[in-house]
Structure formats: structure tokens, C-alpha cells
Amino acid sequence: MLYLVIGFSKPISDSDKELDYLPYQYFAEYCKQKGLEGIAFPSSVMINTDEKHLCYTMFSDTKFKYIDSGLVLTTSIKYGYEETK
């Protein structure tokens, strides 16, 4: 399951091949066919923070209600790493 979470959270880059995302697209379609309403997964830029930031992929908008939206400007993104032994 961790493999799927990492795959869904992986940032998209120009060098990625289209087929790299095929397993995740297949899994999402499988979930949709099984009646799930959506998938939640960790944000690729907020994984190592104390706050929980999730991204959502919803399969239908019939069970959700628009509440509000806003515009934000991302001024910086900081990535860090830690070597494991």
C-alpha cells in the first residue's frame, strides 16, 4: 500500500514518462468501479511536516458541495532530506 501512496504523491516532472502513472490510474479506476467516492493521499511538498496536508481525487461531484475558493501565491518551496542507514 505504501507504494501506491508514494506513487500518488510523486511530483510530476517533464522527464517522467506517461506510462509511469499507469498503475496509479488503474488503481484509481478500480476504486471508482468499486463504488469509492475518491482517494486521499499526502501532498508531495508537505509530507515531512507536523501538519497533515492531503490531496483529494474525487470521482464524482454529486456528493460534494462547493463552499469557497481562494487564490494563493506560492512564494517558495523548500525540500529537505535525511540520509538513512
VENCORLIN-V808208 format. One line per field, one symbol per residue. ss: DSSP state (a for helix, b for strand, c for the rest). burial: 1 if it has 24 or more other ideal C-beta (glycine too) atoms within 12 Angstrom, else 0. A space follows every 10 residues. Layout:
ss: ???
burial: ???
This chain:
ss: caaaaaaaac cccccccaaa aaaaaaaaaa aaaccccbbb bbcccccccc cccbbbbbcc cccccccccc cccccccccc ccccc
burial: 0000001110 0000000000 0001000100 0000000010 1100001000 0000000000 0000000000 0000000000 00000
